[in-house]
Amino acid sequence: MDKIEFKQTFIERLAELYAMEVSDATPIELYQTLGSIVSTTYTKQWSKSWQDYRDTKQKQVYYFSIEFLPGKMLKSNLLNMGWLEIVEEALSELGIKLDDLIEIEPDMALGNGGLGRLASCFMDSIASQSLPGNGNGIRYRYGLFKQRFVDGHQVELPDEWLPKGNIWEVRKDSKAVDVHFGGSVHLEEHHGRLKPVYHGGYTVRAVPYDTGMVGYKNGTVNTMRLWDVAIPAEEEEHYRSIEDRRMVEELTSVLYPDDSNEAGRKLRLSQEYFFVSAGVQSILRYYKNLHLPLEQISRYIAIHINDTHPAMCIAEFMRLLVDQENLKWEKAWRLTLQVMSYTNHTIMAEALEKWSIEMMQDVCPRIYQIIEEIDRRFVEEMSTFHNQGLIQRTRIIQDGQIHMAHLAILGSHSTNGVAKIHSDLLKNVILNDFYVLYPSRFNNKTNGIAQRRWSQLANPAMTKVLNQTIGDSWHRTPTDLHLLMNFTEDDEVLEQLAAAKLENKKRLAAYIKEHKGIEVSPEAIFDVQIKRLHAYKRQLMNLMHILKLYFELKNDPKRDIHPRVFIFGAKAAPSYHYAKAIIKAINETANLINHDPDIQDKIKVVFLENYNVSLAEKIIPAAEVSEQISLATKEASGTSNMKLMLNGALTIATLDGANIEIREAVGEENIVTFGLTEKEVYRYYQEQNYRSLEWYHNDPVIQRILNAFIDGTIPNIVNEGKQIFDSLIQYHDEFFVLRDFADYCRAQEIINQLYQDSRRWNQISLINIANAGIFSADNTVERYAEDIWQIRPNPSSQLG
Ligand code: 26M
């Protein structure tokens, strides 16, 4: 499609849809028109992709995830179709700014953070690598809450994204499946086999909404299938009361907003079974239509379990094979292991999913029976070779609870962590008992990011410099960013990259002015911490360092520091009071410092509201310092670290998660690390000799800062300040904030010094960009495809 053709099509489509001309149309109408052209264009490739997969019987992976976090899709679809530039120019010739239309689309925010965003980065890369892969999840009517600040407190508002119209989804009533909940089950003998007989309970209909996942200039369009719930027409009489109907509707109404705490709610378990059962049933229906022997299903189908939330896939697959397809248990179990694989995303104990037997029996009694049988056979088989201690620690059902991670590991052929250190911790510490039993199942797949979204799409200024300097092969081969290493001494390139950064900083400064009314200088260092608010991520340590600088400047207004803007973006789970206290403390500190004339704008603190994918796309290109300061061992991988380095930010980091691999990639001169190491953290655990109180008593700087939380220095935080103070002193500072604080301040001073030498800084920035290529999710999914899923690129995709 060329520009003239596109303009023609645009004018025609606008007339067809709205009987309007460009000059009369509102931005929403223009957006809908553009979206309609984009989606009708890729629809042909979409049906061709799945027909290819079906007709040539290619093995496909199904990525089961209770969260997907794609953000906005218009620009990324344009980019991947190779249309971005032409459309931008054509629209501008029609007097339309593409960026204005892009802003209209609501973010699809059906995820909390890292895990959901990773799933969406994978969807992009799977399609871009021409791999036959599908997403399977839930179409929540409300995504992650919208965050507002009222007097510095977080307030949550519902995310009503659907009424604004989702132009990308296609409802497929003909592909609906039924899911049964509740009631009771007993087994009856039937032709020499035990068959389940169901009593009571209720059946709901799962209706899929499919969204095209457009690959990067390769003609591949895959499917992300999200399930909505409906009452089956023939079951209407069972759902007479309003309560009954509401109970059904509730199933897909809202995303649980907690990414750290397993609350054990029945509705959550029902959501899990709902999308698992719908997904697995529809996969099996597809496979049976291929008319291949069931025994060979693992040659054609792989199912990936993203964290334990979809772990019931294992039991549901067994149910269908045994109850419906009449396979022998042993054969069904062999197939299940071959088909299933699992990724672990956290070692935080409170996030590990467990369900009580009663609740599982209540929600899906047949699934409970099957899990019980898996557990029984495991204990029986292991008893000949292994000691009871090991068996009791690894079995699925313990103390009346079902351990979902145990189910996921025992019922799959692969368990992976998301960064080297994390995978090693799984093997050697957290899941060591399982590693002893099944060493070959364990592997690492370091996370990656959708590189094109986080460079070309979010940062056109930098992209332009890169294209002029090293060509554009890095668009498809991200490791070609390494070509930039030939320019570490090229002043012109260094200046151009710095100019691009300055341009992005100016834009962010304007956004900050508009949304927060805070004036920040684009000459200041833009220091960014963007991620969910969590104690282990230690936003509090960042805040303490800000207070340290503040007190130093109050004492000595001439103190020589380069002006800095500290930028935060973070949502706290609504029930996570401690995290909310930290938000309030940051907001009040921001107020205090930003309005203090003594500070002369040397430090500014900006907490941007409602951090989401779209806001990330505004902040990251302008960032110069990337705060990755979790306590070592706690952040499984992190992915904002990768996005920020790709955009030329310097990382200030603990040796945690993927930070370690970032350091390997850039070299230790080009990252600033600090803090306890994994070994030191574990030594403290072993010897139980960390006394945070001593660090408070022995360090006057820490004392002054902590006192500020309780002595009124930071205003309006009487309760929050006390809660924070107590967490560090009375409750022993679980995440070693005081222990790491001095070293963190040392690292921050290195950053300050480095920035004085702008050439050196620009070089380091360039080196970070140059070495970000290995963190492309294109690479990551290639490893999954080869090592775990055993799927290959579609031979008939049109690469290039
Ligand atoms: C639990 C209970 C109820 C509702 C939601 C949850 C829940 C949701 C998300 C629990 C955990 C969830 O995700 C954990 C997560 O996001 N982990 C992050 O995964 C990223 C991708 O692998 C990593 O980069 C991060 O380090 C890791 O924290």
Boltz pocket constraint, residues with backbone or C-beta under 6 A from the ligand:
constraints:
  - pocket:
      binder: B
      contacts: [[A, 112], [A, 113], [A, 114], [A, 115], [A, 116], [A, 118], [A, 256], [A, 257], [A, 258], [A, 259], [A, 260], [A, 261], [A, 262], [A, 263], [A, 268], [A, 307], [A, 344], [A, 345], [A, 346], [A, 351], [A, 418], [A, 447], [A, 634], [A, 635], [A, 636], [A, 637], [A, 638], [A, 639], [A, 657]]
      max_distance: 6.0
